[in-house]
Amino acid sequence: MFLKKEDSFAFSAVHFFKYHPRVFEIKMNIQSLNLAKSHFTNQKNSVRAGGLQHPPSAHPDGAMSLSARQQWTSKLLLALIVAASLLGVPRLATAQLANLNPVKDNTLYQYVPEDGDLSNALGTHFFAGETGMGELRRGVLAFDIAGNIPAGSTILGVTLSVNMSRTGLNDARTIELHKMLADWGEGTSQASGDEGMGAPATTNDATWRHRFFDTIFWTTEGGDFSATISASQSVGPVGVYTWSSSQMRADVQSWLDDPASNFGWLVLGDESEILTAKRFDTRESANPPVLTIIYRPAGPRPTPTPRPRPTPPPRSTAAAVSQPLLFLLRFFALLPTAQPALPLGD
């Protein structure tokens, strides 16, 4: 409801306190009161012809001291003023959800001089772990955070879902996510068959040795990534697996706040023994990875546009001034009227 200031209850109440400052001096603690059963059938509270029905009094025979009435009135008005003021507080923006597919992904195939530098930029799978031949595989994938989440948003939760489509053994192996510390590329290489052997790297491909084949190298072969584990998951038989953690949320928040630092995650498998490698589906597959982000946009929710309403006829100055007074007169008409004490013996 959109009210002019002079028509609002809050304005009337403010005027009441302006001209009745002693209300604030009244104590606000009121002892619990006994409601006499006979009071509710008291004829004094019946509807009077042409008048208002009075609410049941909290005192026998409708008696209420001036002090009690002031306390009750001030508490009610204060509560209503607080409620009215709260209506003007803008509501916070609600959480929203985004589902993102990778903008790039690849496999770092351990470098073997006889095989040369291998990659799989356009393949439908990436790998993590150690093969039956004792060669290591590491996956890399990245998402466009700043291009899909409004700047200034707060990241509330992050979950990565990836389909694992092939494994040498069904035993569970821990697969970790680590934040990448340097950018890397995706060229045009594409492995054949099950893609586990990779394909010769092409220009700008990420390889075991290169960030961008064949001119820019990793500081450390196998990829430059943080030692901190962003998330881990136990991966066993074929199926969809998810990773989620507070560290992943922090990673995504940092990429939103500083897009230039967004290099994605490295997927690190169990490299302690052979036959631990797991094959996952890439963005080019029918089951691409999905990064689900729950976020809260910056700022309050936009205020809805009020419905057009007919313009009320102009009021005289006297009517405008009397509005708060009319409210108070109606308000106090509802209060119980103090009854004079009966003489003893009557």
C-alpha positions in Angstrom: 0.0 0.0 0.0 1.4 3.4 -0.9 0.2 6.2 1.4 1.0 9.8 1.5 2.8 10.8 4.6 -0.1 12.8 6.1 -2.5 9.9 5.6 -0.4 7.1 7.1 -0.9 5.7 10.5 2.8 6.2 11.4 2.4 9.9 10.7 -0.7 10.1 13.0 1.1 8.2 15.7 4.2 10.4 15.4 1.9 13.5 15.9 0.4 11.8 18.9 3.8 11.4 20.6 4.8 14.9 19.6 1.9 16.4 21.5 1.9 13.8 24.3 5.5 13.4 25.2 4.7 12.0 28.7 3.6 8.7 27.1 7.3 7.8 26.9 7.7 8.3 30.6 5.2 5.6 31.5 6.5 2.2 32.6 5.9 -0.5 30.1 5.6 -3.5 32.5 2.0 -4.4 33.2 1.1 -7.2 35.6 -1.1 -9.9 34.4 -4.7 -9.2 35.0 -7.7 -11.3 36.2 -10.6 -11.4 33.8 -13.8 -11.8 35.8 -16.1 -14.2 34.1 -19.1 -12.1 34.9 -17.6 -9.2 33.0 -18.2 -10.8 29.6 -21.9 -10.8 30.3 -21.9 -7.4 31.8 -24.7 -5.3 30.2 -22.5 -2.3 30.3 -20.5 -3.8 27.4 -23.5 -4.5 25.2 -24.0 -2.7 21.9 -25.6 0.6 22.4 -28.0 2.0 19.9 -26.1 4.1 17.4 -22.8 3.5 19.2 -19.7 1.2 19.1 -19.3 -2.1 20.9 -16.7 -1.7 23.6 -14.2 -4.5 24.0 -14.2 -6.5 27.2 -12.4 -4.7 29.9 -9.4 -6.2 31.7 -10.8 -4.8 35.0 -13.8 -5.8 37.1 -16.9 -3.7 36.2 -15.0 -2.0 33.4 -12.8 0.0 35.7 -9.4 1.0 34.4 -7.1 3.5 36.0 -5.7 6.3 33.9 -2.2 5.0 34.4 -3.1 1.5 33.1 -4.9 3.0 30.2 -1.8 5.2 29.3 0.4 2.1 29.5 -1.8 0.0 27.3 -2.2 2.8 24.8 1.5 3.6 24.6 2.4 -0.1 24.2 -0.1 -0.5 21.4 1.0 2.6 19.5 4.7 1.8 19.9 4.1 -1.7 18.5 2.2 -0.4 15.5 4.8 2.3 14.8 7.5 -0.4 14.7 5.4 -2.6 12.4 4.7 0.4 10.1 8.4 1.3 10.0 9.4 -2.3 9.1 7.1 -2.2 6.1 9.4 0.4 4.6 12.5 -1.9 4.8 13.4 -3.2 1.3 13.5 -7.0 1.1 16.8 -8.7 0.4 17.3 -10.3 -3.0 16.5 -14.0 -3.0 19.0 -16.7 -3.9 19.2 -17.7 -7.5 20.6 -20.8 -9.3 22.8 -21.2 -12.4 23.9 -24.4 -14.1 27.0 -24.1 -16.2 28.9 -26.4 -18.6 32.6 -26.1 -19.0 34.0 -23.6 -21.5 37.0 -25.9 -21.9 38.3 -29.2 -20.7 41.2 -31.5 -21.5 43.5 -34.3 -20.3 47.1 -34.0 -19.4 48.8 -37.2 -20.5 52.0 -38.0 -18.8 54.9 -37.2 -21.1 56.7 -40.2 -22.6 59.5 -39.2 -25.1 58.6 -42.0 -27.5 55.0 -40.9 -27.7 55.6 -37.1 -27.7 53.3 -34.5 -26.3 49.7 -35.7 -26.2 46.3 -34.0 -25.6 42.6 -34.5 -26.3 41.0 -31.1 -26.7 37.9 -32.1 -28.7 37.5 -35.6 -27.2 34.4 -36.7 -25.4 36.3 -37.9 -22.3 39.0 -36.9 -19.9 40.9 -39.1 -17.4 42.3 -39.0 -13.9 44.5 -41.6 -12.2 47.1 -44.1 -13.3 46.6 -46.5 -16.2 47.4 -50.2 -16.4 50.7 -49.2 -18.1 51.7 -47.0 -15.1 51.1 -43.7 -16.9 49.4 -40.8 -15.2 46.4 -38.9 -16.4 45.0 -35.6 -15.1 41.9 -33.8 -16.1 41.4 -30.0 -16.4 38.2 -28.1 -16.8 37.1 -24.5 -16.5 33.8 -22.6 -16.3 32.9 -19.0 -17.3 31.8 -17.6 -13.9 31.8 -13.9 -14.5 29.9 -14.3 -17.8 27.0 -16.0 -16.1 26.8 -14.7 -12.5 26.2 -11.0 -11.9 29.1 -9.0 -10.6 28.9 -8.4 -6.8 26.9 -11.5 -6.1 27.5 -13.6 -3.1 28.2 -17.3 -3.8 26.2 -19.4 -1.4 26.9 -22.9 -2.7 28.6 -24.9 -5.4 28.3 -28.4 -6.7 30.1 -30.1 -9.6 28.4 -33.1 -11.2 30.5 -35.3 -13.6 29.6 -38.6 -15.3 32.2 -41.3 -14.8 31.7 -43.6 -17.9 34.5 -46.2 -17.7 36.8 -47.7 -15.1 39.3 -50.5 -15.0 38.2 -51.6 -11.6 35.0 -50.9 -9.7 36.9 -50.3 -6.4 36.5 -46.8 -4.9 39.3 -44.3 -5.5 39.5 -40.7 -4.2 39.3 -38.1 -6.9 40.3 -34.5 -5.8 39.7 -31.1 -7.2 42.6 -28.5 -7.0 42.5 -24.9 -8.1 44.6 -24.2 -11.1 47.2 -21.5 -10.7 47.9 -20.8 -14.4 45.9 -20.6 -17.6 45.9 -23.4 -20.1 44.6 -24.1 -23.6 42.3 -26.3 -25.7 43.4 -26.8 -29.3 42.0 -29.2 -31.9 43.4 -32.5 -30.9 41.0 -35.5 -30.7 41.9 -39.0 -29.5 40.4 -42.1 -31.1 38.8 -45.2 -29.6 38.4 -45.0 -25.8 40.7 -41.9 -25.9 42.9 -43.3 -23.2 46.1 -43.0 -25.3 45.4 -39.3 -26.4 46.4 -37.7 -29.7 49.3 -35.6 -30.9 49.0 -32.1 -29.4 48.0 -29.2 -31.6 48.7 -25.5 -31.3 47.5 -24.1 -27.9 46.7 -27.5 -26.5 47.4 -28.2 -22.8 49.8 -31.1 -22.4 51.7 -32.6 -19.5 54.5 -30.2 -20.2 52.7 -27.3 -21.8 50.1 -24.8 -20.8 49.8 -23.8 -24.5 51.6 -26.2 -26.9 54.2 -25.7 -27.9 55.5 -22.4 -26.6 54.4 -21.9 -23.0 55.3 -24.4 -20.4 54.0 -25.2 -16.9 56.3 -24.2 -14.0 55.9 -27.8 -12.9 55.2 -30.7 -15.4 51.8 -32.1 -14.8 50.2 -28.7 -14.3 50.5 -25.8 -11.9 47.8 -26.2 -9.2 47.2 -25.4 -5.6 48.2 -28.0 -3.0 44.9 -27.2 -1.2 42.2 -29.8 -1.9 39.1 -27.9 -3.0 37.0 -31.0 -2.7 37.3 -34.8 -2.9 34.9 -37.6 -3.7 35.2 -41.4 -3.6 34.5 -42.7 -7.1 33.8 -46.4 -7.7 31.6 -48.0 -10.3 30.3 -46.1 -13.4 27.8 -43.3 -12.5 27.4 -39.7 -11.9 29.4 -38.2 -9.0 29.3 -34.8 -7.3 31.8 -32.6 -5.6 30.8 -29.8 -3.2 32.6 -28.0 -0.4 33.1 -24.6 1.2 36.5 -24.4 -0.5 34.8 -24.8 -3.9 32.4 -22.0 -2.9 35.4 -19.8 -2.1 37.1 -20.7 -5.4 34.1 -19.7 -7.4 33.6 -16.5 -5.3 37.3 -15.6 -6.0 36.8 -16.2 -9.8 33.7 -14.0 -9.8 35.5 -11.2 -7.9 38.6 -11.5 -10.0 37.8 -13.1 -13.4 41.5 -12.9 -14.5 42.4 -15.5 -11.9 39.8 -18.1 -13.2 41.8 -21.0 -14.5 39.4 -23.8 -13.4 40.2 -27.0 -11.5 42.6 -29.9 -12.0 41.0 -33.3 -11.5 43.6 -35.4 -9.6 43.0 -39.2 -9.3 44.7 -41.8 -7.2 48.3 -42.0 -8.5 49.5 -44.5 -5.9 49.3 -47.6 -8.1 48.3 -48.9 -11.5 44.7 -49.4 -12.7 43.3 -46.5 -10.7 42.4 -44.3 -13.7 38.8 -43.2 -14.2 37.3 -41.9 -17.4 34.9 -38.9 -17.2 32.7 -37.3 -19.9 33.6 -33.9 -21.3 31.6 -30.9 -22.5 31.6 -32.4 -26.0 29.8 -35.5 -24.8 26.1 -36.2 -24.3 26.6 -36.0 -20.6 28.7 -32.9 -20.0 29.9 -31.8 -16.5 27.5 -29.4 -14.8 28.6 -26.8 -12.2 25.6 -25.7 -10.2 26.0 -22.4 -8.4 23.6 -20.9 -5.9 24.1 -17.2 -5.5 22.5 -14.0 -4.1 22.7 -11.0 -6.4 24.0 -7.8 -4.9 21.5 -5.2 -3.6 17.8 -5.3 -2.5 15.1 -6.8 -4.6 13.6 -4.2 -7.0 10.5 -2.5 -5.6 7.4 -3.6 -7.6 5.7 -0.9 -9.6 2.5 0.2 -7.8 -0.8 -0.2 -9.5 -2.4 3.0 -10.9 -5.1 4.4 -8.6 -7.6 7.2 -9.2 -6.4 10.5 -7.8 -8.5 11.4 -4.7 -10.2 14.8 -4.7 -8.2 17.6 -3.0 -8.9 18.0 0.6 -9.1 21.2 2.5 -6.3 22.1 4.9 -8.6 21.7 7.8 -9.5 18.1 6.8 -5.8 17.2 6.4 -4.9 18.6 9.8 -7.9 16.9 11.5 -7.0 13.4 10.2 -4.6 12.5 13.0 -7.1 13.9 15.5 -10.0 11.9 14.0 -7.9 8.7 14.3 -7.1 9.4 18.0 -10.7 10.2 18.7 -11.9 6.9 17.2 -9.0 5.0 18.9 -9.9 6.3 22.4 -13.6 5.7 21.8 -12.7 2.0 21.8 -11.0 2.2 25.3 -13.0 1.1 28.3 -14.4 4.0 30.3 -13.3 4.2 33.9 -16.2 3.7 36.2 -16.6 5.6 39.5 -16.1 3.5 42.6 -19.4 2.6 44.3 -19.8 3.8 47.9 -19.3 1.1 50.5 -22.5 -0.6 51.5 -24.2 -0.2 48.1 
